[in-house]
Every structure is written in structure tokens, then in C-alpha cells.
Amino acid sequence: MRHFAIVGSGPAGFYTAEALDKAYGGEARIDILDRYPVPYGLIRFGVAPDHQSLKAVSKRYDKVAESAGVDFIGNVTVGRDISVAELLELYDAVILAVGAPHDRKLGIPGEDLPGVVGSAEFVGWYNGHPDFADLDPPLGGSHAAVIGNGNVALDCARILSKTRHEFEGSDIVGHALDALDGSAIRTVTILGRRGPHQIAMTPKELGELGHLEAASPVVEGADFPPLEADDALEPGHRKSITILRGFADTPPDDAKPKRMVFDFFAKPLRIEGDGKAEKIVVERTELDDKGAARGTGETYEVTASLIITAIGYSSSPIADVPFDGGKFVNEGGRIAERLYAVGWARRGPTGTIGTNRPDGYEVADLVAAAMPAGSSDGRAGAEGLKRLLESRGVMATDYDDWRKIEETEVANARAGSPREKFVRHEEWLRTLGR
Ligand code: NAP
């Protein structure tokens, strides 16, 4: 019997567990560890609450968690409660699936002013992440800005622009729903340092902006290259650009009070304000011959009392594991003997949820090649882990505990919401009587 520990219960962790379970056909015990008593990582805390069809992938992960060879062990922080070296003593292989939970910094003056928040913080706030329950983003001004031209920037801008009614059926947390309902924001400027052809937004997500109840997208036709230039684009990307061109061709709907303004070729230089963010000073850019943004020297100001940076994420370093500043140093998923990384901890923060499936299967193949099914080194696995955690006073939780939390969240749901998520660690533990 082989014993594997997967650290992190998001998509990458669950696909890897599924792959290992299949590869070993019942001849392996797979423990998925998480620092929280609730699993699914990015699905619970990252995917937008109004994208329930994406969140439904957790049903597949439920099946994995329920399979005989797989266990969920929650409320355990690797690097604090137990080290990676200790896990490697207990398990045949350790796979880091810890994602990339930290916001990359812009590195410009004024970035630390109140009113400037990272997308991980803002997304965590509306998705019930306990670290950001107290974020209280300033929604009292009429102008907000989102920096970045990826899908996360779109998520943040859309959430700021939706009406209460449009959150029906979502699992947005109550505190965010109420705060957004009282928001005075009427204009959200989405700043891209390059042009429309360089966006990292996908068609479905962009298309949604054309159907919002109270907001219209505003796009400047002059920002586009000639139409023929679209022919060279990959079909999915071309579709996104066609949608953007459609926005540029459609005047904003006067019956809708809110605007989502795409400001391309706009590179933030600094954020200014009297004790809090009030505006971004931006430099107009053009593309150089390598397609990078080059400043033109022309500057202007964008008013915003809430500024969300959505420019990518980095992983958390873990003691004694080589780290390159954004992810763990690895070759094809292998960090060192018996130590692997998957998902964003391996590749950096790119790709969709589905990208993590082949990623997890590839690393499971590496593990299985190094330790063929049927072999054993007699390691202690979960039993040894639980003994060690108990001796340290760490109250690990299991999958049944999660189901109790989930049942309570579903029972607490507001009308029109699938659940009312707990937003504090203590609430999870209290629900379990601990
Ligand atoms: P992303 O797709 O990598 O986009 C990051 C954006 O930030 C890019 O537009 C980038 O511009 C810009 N940026 C980076 N550094 C900047 C700087 N210093 N100043 C100004 N702009 C800067 O990252 P993401 O939006 O965080 O998304 C992460 C991954 O999750 C992506 O693969 C995304 O598709 C996926 N995701 C998917 C969904 C969905 O399917 N519904 C939802 C959310 C996220 P440059 O191109 O110029 O570098």
C-alpha cells in the first residue's frame, strides 16, 4: 500500500487525487489536506458567485472525496502545523496543490493607499474567504477602476455592476450582497496596458457584459486595429474581439445608469489621493515591435475611489521548498525526490479549471512511474499524521465534518441563494461543536 498526501483541496488537488486513485486501483491511500475545514479552494473562494455552472464541478470532486481510497483532512496548515519534511516521512509522495492565493503587486507609488485592493482580496470578500471578511471595500464613490485585462478583472467589474436582483441564484455572501446593493459606483473603468487584441478575456465572460440589467459596456472603436487583422487571431480569441467590436458599435443604453468603460493602452503610473485613493495617473501607451506596451509620454487621470488590481497571482512559499517568487521550482511537476507540485503552484496562475485535469494526471503518472502499484515502503500515512497532529493539539476535520458545515450553510440560505456561506474560521468550528 502506498500513501500520498496532496496539500490543497482546490481543482488541482482533486484532479490529482482522482488520477492517483485510478492509477493505483485501490492500492493507495490518498489524503487531501487543507488549511480550512471546507474543501474546493478556488471553486469556493475564487470562481465568481454568479457563475454557478462553473462551481458545479465540485460535485465531481465530491465523488472523488467519497471514493474508498481518498480522505479529506481539513484544518491543517502545512508549514505551520506540520512541515513538508515531516509529511515526506509519513507519506510516499507529497504533492503541493496550494494554488496561487496572493495578489501580484503593481509596484507603483500609491499602491498601498486605502481604497486600493487586490483582486484576491476583493474576490475573497464577496466569496466568503475568512481572511477578507473585514475588507469593507469603499463603495461610496461614483467611480471605480479595475486594473488588468484578464477574466478576473472582468469578474470584479461585473460584480460591481450587477443589481441585487442579478445575484439571484448565486452564492455571494450576505455582507457583500448588502454592501454592493448600497454601492454608489456608476462607472467602472477597466484599464488595460495594451490593446483590444491583447486582452486575456474569454468570449463567454465578455459576452455577459452585453446583457447586464443596469450597466452598458463602453468601448472606443479607434482603439482597434483594422478589421482584417482579426483574421490572424486564434478562433476563440477572435470571438472575444468580435464581441468587443460589437460593444464599440453599440451606443450605451441610456436606460441603464452604470457604465463599464474599457480604457485600452493605459498604463498606471501612480495612485494619488489625500490619505486614500482618489485617482490613477495613467500613461497612454502604444505597442512596440514585440507587442509590449511602450509609454508615449502622454498622461491623464482616471478618477476612482475604489481601485482593484487584477494583474495575476503568486503562490505562498513553504519552508525548505524551492520557490521562484511566484510558484515552486519544478521540472514537469517534480520539485525533488517524492515531492511534486500541480496546478498554479506548478505552472503559475494561468488556464481554466479544466487545465488542472491533464496537469494532475501528468503528475500522477510521474508518481506512479517512480512507485509502481503493489510496492510499499511501509510508511505510516494518515494514521501517523493524525497521531502527530493530535500530539500538537491540532484539531483536524474530515469529509463528514465538511458535509455538516455544508448542510448548515444550505439550511441557512437566503431566498434565491443555494447557501449562506460562513465567513469565519470560528463559525466553521462552532458548527462542528469544537
Ligand atoms: P491573466 O489572464 O493573466 O490577466 C492578467 C492581466 O493583467 C493581463 O491583462 C495583463 O496584461 C495585466 N497585467 C499584468 N501586469 C500588469 C501591470 N503591471 N500593469 C497593468 N496590467 C498588468 O490573469 P487573471 O485575470 O488573474 O486570470 C488568471 C487565470 O484564471 C486566467 O487563466 C483566467 O482565464 C482564469 N480565469 C478564468 C475565469 C473563467 O473562465 N470564467 C474567471 C477568472 C479567471 P498583459 O497581457 O499586458 O501582461
Residues whose N, C-alpha, C, O or C-beta is under 5 A from the ligand:
A	BS01	NAP	L106 G148 N149 G150 N151 V152 A153 R193 R194 Q198 A200 E205 A310 I311 G312 P349 T350 G351 T352
